[in-house]
Amino acid sequence: MQIQAILLNFLYSVIGGFLTLFFMVIGYKMFDKLTHFNTSDELSKGNIAVELVVLGILIGIGIAIGLVIGMGLN
């Protein structure tokens, strides 16, 4: 019985990881559509301001989705 709970929690964690990455990609694409410049070009140029904004967006989405998944495991 304990093994089933461990495997189920592992499965939830893997699915949650993929969902988190999916929502991070969606968040990045939404940010790219909302701005009047091409985010990928600015990142390749080394624009630190854009890098920090994208970093903040990805961290925020990751924390939010991670908390939802973590609370779902209980």
Protein Blocks (a to p, Z undefined) as FASTA:
>chain_A
ZZmmmmmmmmmmmmmmmmmmmmmmmmmmmmmmmpmbdfklmmmnopaklmmmmmmmmmmm
mmmmmmmmmmmmZZ
